[in-house]
Amino acid sequence: MGWYFYVLGALVLVAAIALVIVVILQEGNTKGVGVVSGGADTFFAKNKARSVDAFLRRFTKFFAVGFFVLVLAINVVAFFVTKGIIA
């Protein structure tokens, strides 16, 4: 097994851990609960585009795409190694 498997494996591990952390940090989807409990819309709720939750959503997409690309790269490298193209 070449050094590239170790590098790609480490990158996949870091991307997976980052993806899990970013997903866990996001708030749940609780639309309409404030109406039942008497809470009104706040300034924070009205400006979701600039909030921390929007930031976490963007990073979730970034880490998910990165994770997907790294897994594909590992599979492509493994395919070429089994065919004998890469030593």
The first five atom37 places (N, CA, C, CB, O) and aatype in JSON, in Angstrom:
{
  "aatype": [12, 7, 17, 18, 13, 18, 19, 10, 7, 0, 10, 19, 10, 19, 0, 0, 9, 0, 10, 19, 9, 19, 19, 9, 10, 5, 6, 7, 2, 16, 11, 7, 19, 7, 19, 19, 15, 7, 7, 0, 3, 16, 13, 13, 0, 11, 2, 11, 0, 1, 15, 19, 3, 0, 13, 10, 1, 1, 13, 16, 11, 13, 13, 0, 19, 7, 13, 13, 19, 10, 19, 10, 0, 9, 2, 19, 19, 0, 13, 13, 19, 16, 11, 7, 9, 9, 0],
  "atom_mask": [
    [1, 1, 1, 1, 1],
    [1, 1, 1, 0, 1],
    [1, 1, 1, 1, 1],
    [1, 1, 1, 1, 1],
    [1, 1, 1, 1, 1],
    [1, 1, 1, 1, 1],
    [1, 1, 1, 1, 1],
    [1, 1, 1, 1, 1],
    [1, 1, 1, 0, 1],
    [1, 1, 1, 1, 1],
    [1, 1, 1, 1, 1],
    [1, 1, 1, 1, 1],
    [1, 1, 1, 1, 1],
    [1, 1, 1, 1, 1],
    [1, 1, 1, 1, 1],
    [1, 1, 1, 1, 1],
    [1, 1, 1, 1, 1],
    [1, 1, 1, 1, 1],
    [1, 1, 1, 1, 1],
    [1, 1, 1, 1, 1],
    [1, 1, 1, 1, 1],
    [1, 1, 1, 1, 1],
    [1, 1, 1, 1, 1],
    [1, 1, 1, 1, 1],
    [1, 1, 1, 1, 1],
    [1, 1, 1, 1, 1],
    [1, 1, 1, 1, 1],
    [1, 1, 1, 0, 1],
    [1, 1, 1, 1, 1],
    [1, 1, 1, 1, 1],
    [1, 1, 1, 1, 1],
    [1, 1, 1, 0, 1],
    [1, 1, 1, 1, 1],
    [1, 1, 1, 0, 1],
    [1, 1, 1, 1, 1],
    [1, 1, 1, 1, 1],
    [1, 1, 1, 1, 1],
    [1, 1, 1, 0, 1],
    [1, 1, 1, 0, 1],
    [1, 1, 1, 1, 1],
    [1, 1, 1, 1, 1],
    [1, 1, 1, 1, 1],
    [1, 1, 1, 1, 1],
    [1, 1, 1, 1, 1],
    [1, 1, 1, 1, 1],
    [1, 1, 1, 1, 1],
    [1, 1, 1, 1, 1],
    [1, 1, 1, 1, 1],
    [1, 1, 1, 1, 1],
    [1, 1, 1, 1, 1],
    [1, 1, 1, 1, 1],
    [1, 1, 1, 1, 1],
    [1, 1, 1, 1, 1],
    [1, 1, 1, 1, 1],
    [1, 1, 1, 1, 1],
    [1, 1, 1, 1, 1],
    [1, 1, 1, 1, 1],
    [1, 1, 1, 1, 1],
    [1, 1, 1, 1, 1],
    [1, 1, 1, 1, 1],
    [1, 1, 1, 1, 1],
    [1, 1, 1, 1, 1],
    [1, 1, 1, 1, 1],
    [1, 1, 1, 1, 1],
    [1, 1, 1, 1, 1],
    [1, 1, 1, 0, 1],
    [1, 1, 1, 1, 1],
    [1, 1, 1, 1, 1],
    [1, 1, 1, 1, 1],
    [1, 1, 1, 1, 1],
    [1, 1, 1, 1, 1],
    [1, 1, 1, 1, 1],
    [1, 1, 1, 1, 1],
    [1, 1, 1, 1, 1],
    [1, 1, 1, 1, 1],
    [1, 1, 1, 1, 1],
    [1, 1, 1, 1, 1],
    [1, 1, 1, 1, 1],
    [1, 1, 1, 1, 1],
    [1, 1, 1, 1, 1],
    [1, 1, 1, 1, 1],
    [1, 1, 1, 1, 1],
    [1, 1, 1, 1, 1],
    [1, 1, 1, 0, 1],
    [1, 1, 1, 1, 1],
    [1, 1, 1, 1, 1],
    [1, 1, 1, 1, 1]
  ],
  "atom_positions": [
    [[0.86, -1.17, 0.0], [0.0, 0.0, 0.0], [0.9, 1.23, 0.0], [-0.97, 0.0, 1.23], [1.84, 1.33, 0.78]],
    [[0.59, 2.15, -0.89], [1.41, 3.34, -1.04], [1.09, 4.43, -0.03], [0.0, 0.0, 0.0], [0.1, 4.35, 0.71]],
    [[1.94, 5.43, -0.01], [1.78, 6.54, 0.92], [0.51, 7.33, 0.62], [3.0, 7.47, 0.85], [-0.06, 7.96, 1.52]],
    [[0.07, 7.31, -0.64], [-1.11, 8.09, -1.03], [-2.37, 7.56, -0.36], [-1.28, 8.07, -2.54], [-3.3, 8.33, -0.11]],
    [[-2.42, 6.25, -0.05], [-3.58, 5.73, 0.66], [-3.63, 6.29, 2.09], [-3.55, 4.18, 0.7], [-4.7, 6.59, 2.61]],
    [[-2.47, 6.43, 2.7], [-2.43, 6.98, 4.05], [-2.82, 8.46, 4.07], [-1.03, 6.8, 4.65], [-3.53, 8.92, 4.96]],
    [[-2.35, 9.19, 3.07], [-2.68, 10.62, 3.0], [-4.17, 10.81, 2.73], [-1.84, 11.33, 1.91], [-4.84, 11.58, 3.41]],
    [[-4.68, 10.1, 1.73], [-6.11, 10.22, 1.41], [-6.98, 9.7, 2.55], [-6.44, 9.46, 0.13], [-8.03, 10.28, 2.83]],
    [[-6.55, 8.63, 3.21], [-7.3, 8.12, 4.36], [-7.36, 9.11, 5.5], [0.0, 0.0, 0.0], [-8.4, 9.28, 6.14]],
    [[-6.24, 9.78, 5.76], [-6.21, 10.79, 6.82], [-7.1, 11.97, 6.45], [-4.76, 11.27, 7.07], [-7.8, 12.51, 7.31]],
    [[-7.08, 12.37, 5.19], [-7.95, 13.48, 4.76], [-9.43, 13.11, 4.85], [-7.6, 13.89, 3.32], [-10.25, 13.95, 5.23]],
    [[-9.76, 11.87, 4.5], [-11.15, 11.42, 4.63], [-11.57, 11.41, 6.09], [-11.33, 10.02, 4.01], [-12.69, 11.8, 6.42]],
    [[-10.69, 10.97, 6.96], [-11.0, 10.95, 8.39], [-11.24, 12.36, 8.93], [-9.87, 10.28, 9.17], [-12.19, 12.59, 9.67]],
    [[-10.39, 13.3, 8.55], [-10.55, 14.7, 8.99], [-11.85, 15.28, 8.43], [-9.33, 15.56, 8.55], [-12.59, 15.96, 9.15]],
    [[-12.14, 15.02, 7.16], [-13.37, 15.53, 6.55], [-14.61, 14.92, 7.2], [-13.38, 15.25, 5.04], [-15.6, 15.62, 7.4]],
    [[-14.56, 13.63, 7.54], [-15.7, 12.98, 8.19], [-15.95, 13.55, 9.58], [-15.47, 11.47, 8.27], [-17.09, 13.8, 9.96]],
    [[-14.88, 13.74, 10.34], [-15.03, 14.3, 11.68], [-15.55, 15.74, 11.61], [-13.69, 14.26, 12.45], [-16.42, 16.13, 12.38]],
    [[-15.01, 16.52, 10.68], [-15.49, 17.9, 10.52], [-16.94, 17.94, 10.1], [-14.63, 18.65, 9.49], [-17.7, 18.78, 10.57]],
    [[-17.34, 17.04, 9.21], [-18.73, 16.99, 8.76], [-19.67, 16.64, 9.91], [-18.89, 15.97, 7.63], [-20.73, 17.25, 10.06]],
    [[-19.28, 15.68, 10.72], [-20.11, 15.3, 11.87], [-20.23, 16.47, 12.85], [-19.52, 14.06, 12.58], [-21.32, 16.75, 13.35]],
    [[-19.12, 17.14, 13.14], [-19.15, 18.25, 14.09], [-20.02, 19.39, 13.57], [-17.74, 18.76, 14.36], [-20.8, 19.97, 14.33]],
    [[-19.89, 19.73, 12.3], [-20.68, 20.83, 11.74], [-22.17, 20.49, 11.74], [-20.22, 21.15, 10.31], [-23.0, 21.36, 12.0]],
    [[-22.51, 19.24, 11.45], [-23.92, 18.84, 11.47], [-24.48, 18.87, 12.88], [-24.09, 17.44, 10.86], [-25.61, 19.3, 13.09]],
    [[-23.69, 18.42, 13.85], [-24.16, 18.42, 15.24], [-24.35, 19.84, 15.78], [-23.18, 17.64, 16.14], [-25.24, 20.08, 16.59]],
    [[-23.53, 20.77, 15.33], [-23.62, 22.15, 15.82], [-24.85, 22.89, 15.29], [-22.38, 22.9, 15.44], [-25.23, 23.92, 15.85]],
    [[-25.46, 22.39, 14.23], [-26.62, 23.09, 13.67], [-27.84, 22.95, 14.57], [-26.94, 22.56, 12.27], [-28.01, 21.95, 15.28]],
    [[-28.67, 23.97, 14.51], [-29.91, 23.93, 15.28], [-30.93, 23.06, 14.56], [-30.47, 25.35, 15.5], [-30.86, 22.87, 13.35]],
    [[-31.85, 22.54, 15.32], [-32.92, 21.74, 14.74], [-33.91, 22.62, 14.0], [0.0, 0.0, 0.0], [-33.95, 23.83, 14.18]],
    [[-34.7, 21.99, 13.17], [-35.71, 22.71, 12.4], [-36.99, 22.78, 13.23], [-35.97, 22.02, 11.03], [-37.8, 21.85, 13.21]],
    [[-37.17, 23.87, 13.96], [-38.32, 24.02, 14.86], [-39.17, 25.2, 14.43], [-37.85, 24.19, 16.31], [-39.4, 26.12, 15.21]],
    [[-39.64, 25.16, 13.21], [-40.49, 26.25, 12.71], [-41.87, 26.15, 13.38], [-40.62, 26.19, 11.16], [-42.45, 25.08, 13.49]],
    [[-42.35, 27.27, 13.8], [-43.69, 27.32, 14.36], [-43.75, 27.05, 15.84], [0.0, 0.0, 0.0], [-44.82, 27.22, 16.43]],
    [[-42.7, 26.63, 16.48], [-42.73, 26.35, 17.91], [-42.83, 27.65, 18.7], [-41.47, 25.56, 18.33], [-43.46, 27.69, 19.76]],
    [[-42.22, 28.72, 18.19], [-42.3, 30.01, 18.86], [-43.72, 30.54, 18.94], [0.0, 0.0, 0.0], [-44.07, 31.25, 19.88]],
    [[-44.54, 30.21, 17.97], [-45.92, 30.65, 17.98], [-46.69, 29.98, 19.11], [-46.6, 30.37, 16.63], [-47.51, 30.61, 19.77]],
    [[-46.43, 28.71, 19.33], [-47.13, 27.97, 20.37], [-46.7, 28.46, 21.75], [-46.85, 26.46, 20.24], [-47.54, 28.59, 22.64]],
    [[-45.41, 28.72, 21.93], [-44.92, 29.13, 23.24], [-45.06, 30.63, 23.48], [-43.48, 28.72, 23.4], [-44.73, 31.11, 24.57]],
    [[-45.52, 31.37, 22.5], [-45.71, 32.79, 22.67], [-44.54, 33.63, 22.25], [0.0, 0.0, 0.0], [-44.58, 34.85, 22.39]],
    [[-43.51, 33.03, 21.73], [-42.33, 33.78, 21.3], [-42.57, 34.46, 19.96], [0.0, 0.0, 0.0], [-43.22, 33.9, 19.07]],
    [[-42.07, 35.65, 19.83], [-42.22, 36.4, 18.58], [-40.93, 36.28, 17.77], [-42.55, 37.89, 18.85], [-39.91, 35.82, 18.28]],
    [[-40.99, 36.69, 16.51], [-39.8, 36.69, 15.67], [-38.81, 37.7, 16.23], [-40.15, 37.02, 14.2], [-39.16, 38.83, 16.56]],
    [[-37.58, 37.27, 16.33], [-36.53, 38.16, 16.83], [-35.7, 38.65, 15.65], [-35.63, 37.43, 17.86], [-35.88, 38.21, 14.51]],
    [[-34.82, 39.57, 15.94], [-33.93, 40.08, 14.9], [-33.05, 38.95, 14.36], [-33.05, 41.22, 15.45], [-32.78, 38.88, 13.17]],
    [[-32.61, 38.06, 15.26], [-31.78, 36.93, 14.85], [-32.54, 36.01, 13.92], [-31.28, 36.16, 16.08], [-31.97, 35.51, 12.95]],
    [[-33.81, 35.77, 14.2], [-34.6, 34.87, 13.36], [-34.88, 35.48, 11.99], [-35.91, 34.52, 14.06], [-34.99, 34.76, 11.0]],
    [[-35.0, 36.79, 11.93], [-35.3, 37.44, 10.65], [-34.08, 37.52, 9.75], [-35.84, 38.83, 10.89], [-34.22, 37.64, 8.53]],
    [[-32.89, 37.47, 10.31], [-31.66, 37.59, 9.54], [-30.91, 36.26, 9.51], [-30.76, 38.69, 10.12], [-29.73, 36.2, 9.87]],
    [[-31.58, 35.22, 9.09], [-30.97, 33.89, 9.05], [-29.81, 33.82, 8.06], [-32.02, 32.85, 8.7], [-28.89, 33.03, 8.26]],
    [[-29.84, 34.61, 7.0], [-28.8, 34.53, 5.99], [-27.43, 34.9, 6.56], [-29.13, 35.45, 4.81], [-26.41, 34.41, 6.09]],
    [[-27.41, 35.75, 7.57], [-26.15, 36.18, 8.16], [-25.88, 35.51, 9.51], [-26.14, 37.68, 8.34], [-24.96, 35.9, 10.22]],
    [[-26.66, 34.53, 9.85], [-26.54, 33.92, 11.17], [-25.5, 32.81, 11.18], [-27.88, 33.38, 11.62], [-24.95, 32.43, 10.14]],
    [[-25.25, 32.31, 12.34], [-24.32, 31.2, 12.52], [-24.85, 29.94, 11.84], [-24.06, 30.93, 14.02], [-24.08, 29.15, 11.3]],
    [[-26.16, 29.77, 11.87], [-26.76, 28.59, 11.25], [-26.54, 28.58, 9.74], [-28.26, 28.53, 11.56], [-26.28, 27.53, 9.15]],
    [[-26.62, 29.72, 9.11], [-26.36, 29.8, 7.67], [-24.89, 29.51, 7.39], [-26.74, 31.19, 7.12], [-24.57, 28.86, 6.4]],
    [[-24.02, 29.98, 8.25], [-22.59, 29.69, 8.12], [-22.34, 28.19, 8.23], [-21.79, 30.45, 9.2], [-21.57, 27.63, 7.45]],
    [[-22.99, 27.54, 9.19], [-22.81, 26.1, 9.37], [-23.39, 25.32, 8.2], [-23.46, 25.65, 10.66], [-22.84, 24.28, 7.82]],
    [[-24.48, 25.79, 7.63], [-25.05, 25.12, 6.45], [-24.08, 25.17, 5.27], [-26.39, 25.76, 6.06], [-23.91, 24.18, 4.56]],
    [[-23.45, 26.32, 5.07], [-22.48, 26.43, 3.97], [-21.3, 25.5, 4.21], [-21.98, 27.87, 3.83], [-20.84, 24.83, 3.28]],
    [[-20.81, 25.44, 5.43], [-19.68, 24.56, 5.72], [-20.08, 23.09, 5.63], [-19.13, 24.86, 7.1], [-19.26, 22.26, 5.26]],
    [[-21.33, 22.76, 5.95], [-21.8, 21.39, 5.79], [-21.73, 20.98, 4.33], [-23.24, 21.24, 6.32], [-21.28, 19.88, 4.01]],
    [[-22.16, 21.86, 3.45], [-22.09, 21.56, 2.02], [-20.64, 21.42, 1.57], [-22.8, 22.66, 1.2], [-20.31, 20.52, 0.8]],
    [[-19.78, 22.3, 2.04], [-18.37, 22.26, 1.68], [-17.72, 20.95, 2.12], [-17.63, 23.44, 2.31], [-17.03, 20.3, 1.33]],
    [[-17.94, 20.55, 3.38], [-17.34, 19.33, 3.88], [-17.96, 18.09, 3.25], [-17.48, 19.26, 5.39], [-17.26, 17.09, 3.05]],
    [[-19.24, 18.11, 2.93], [-19.88, 16.97, 2.28], [-19.31, 16.76, 0.88], [-21.4, 17.16, 2.21], [-19.02, 15.63, 0.48]],
    [[-19.15, 17.83, 0.13], [-18.56, 17.72, -1.21], [-17.11, 17.27, -1.12], [-18.65, 19.07, -1.97], [-16.67, 16.43, -1.9]],
    [[-16.37, 17.81, -0.18], [-14.98, 17.4, 0.01], [-14.86, 15.93, 0.39], [0.0, 0.0, 0.0], [-13.99, 15.23, -0.12]],
    [[-15.73, 15.48, 1.27], [-15.75, 14.07, 1.66], [-16.05, 13.18, 0.46], [-16.78, 13.83, 2.77], [-15.4, 12.15, 0.27]],
    [[-17.02, 13.57, -0.33], [-17.41, 12.8, -1.52], [-16.25, 12.73, -2.51], [-18.64, 13.43, -2.19], [-15.96, 11.66, -3.05]],
    [[-15.6, 13.84, -2.75], [-14.47, 13.87, -3.7], [-13.31, 13.02, -3.19], [-14.0, 15.32, -3.93], [-12.68, 12.31, -3.98]],
    [[-13.03, 13.07, -1.9], [-11.94, 12.27, -1.35], [-12.23, 10.77, -1.43], [-11.67, 12.66, 0.09], [-11.34, 9.98, -1.74]],
    [[-13.47, 10.38, -1.16], [-13.83, 8.96, -1.27], [-13.72, 8.5, -2.72], [-15.25, 8.72, -0.74], [-13.23, 7.4, -2.98]],
    [[-14.16, 9.33, -3.66], [-13.99, 8.98, -5.06], [-12.51, 8.87, -5.44], [-14.67, 10.01, -5.95], [-12.13, 7.97, -6.18]],
    [[-11.69, 9.77, -4.93], [-10.26, 9.72, -5.22], [-9.63, 8.44, -4.69], [-9.55, 10.95, -4.62], [-8.79, 7.84, -5.37]],
    [[-10.02, 8.02, -3.5], [-9.48, 6.77, -2.96], [-9.88, 5.59, -3.84], [-9.98, 6.55, -1.52], [-9.07, 4.7, -4.09]],
    [[-11.12, 5.58, -4.29], [-11.57, 4.48, -5.14], [-10.88, 4.47, -6.5], [-13.07, 4.55, -5.33], [-10.56, 3.41, -7.02]],
    [[-10.65, 5.63, -7.07], [-9.95, 5.71, -8.35], [-8.51, 5.24, -8.19], [-9.99, 7.15, -8.9], [-8.01, 4.49, -9.03]],
    [[-7.84, 5.68, -7.14], [-6.46, 5.25, -6.89], [-6.41, 3.74, -6.66], [-5.85, 6.01, -5.68], [-5.53, 3.06, -7.18]],
    [[-7.35, 3.22, -5.88], [-7.38, 1.78, -5.63], [-7.62, 1.0, -6.91], [-8.47, 1.44, -4.6], [-7.04, -0.07, -7.09]],
    [[-8.44, 1.52, -7.81], [-8.69, 0.86, -9.08], [-7.41, 0.79, -9.91], [-9.78, 1.59, -9.87], [-7.09, -0.26, -10.47]],
    [[-6.69, 1.89, -9.98], [-5.46, 1.92, -10.77], [-4.37, 1.06, -10.14], [-4.96, 3.35, -10.93], [-3.55, 0.48, -10.85]],
    [[-4.34, 0.96, -8.81], [-3.36, 0.12, -8.15], [-3.65, -1.35, -8.45], [-3.35, 0.37, -6.64], [-2.72, -2.12, -8.72]],
    [[-4.9, -1.74, -8.4], [-5.24, -3.15, -8.67], [-5.0, -3.52, -10.13], [-6.7, -3.42, -8.3], [-4.73, -4.69, -10.43]],
    [[-5.09, -2.58, -11.03], [-4.8, -2.83, -12.44], [-3.32, -2.8, -12.75], [-5.52, -1.82, -13.31], [-2.9, -3.16, -13.85]],
    [[-2.52, -2.37, -11.8], [-1.08, -2.33, -11.99], [-0.57, -1.09, -12.68], [0.0, 0.0, 0.0], [0.6, -1.04, -13.06]],
    [[-1.42, -0.09, -12.85], [-1.01, 1.15, -13.52], [-0.17, 2.01, -12.57], [-2.25, 1.94, -14.01], [0.81, 2.63, -12.99]],
    [[-0.56, 2.04, -11.31], [0.2, 2.78, -10.28], [0.87, 1.74, -9.39], [-0.73, 3.76, -9.44], [0.23, 0.78, -8.98]],
    [[2.13, 1.94, -9.1], [2.86, 0.97, -8.27], [2.6, 1.21, -6.81], [4.35, 1.04, -8.55], [3.14, 0.49, -5.96]]
  ]
}
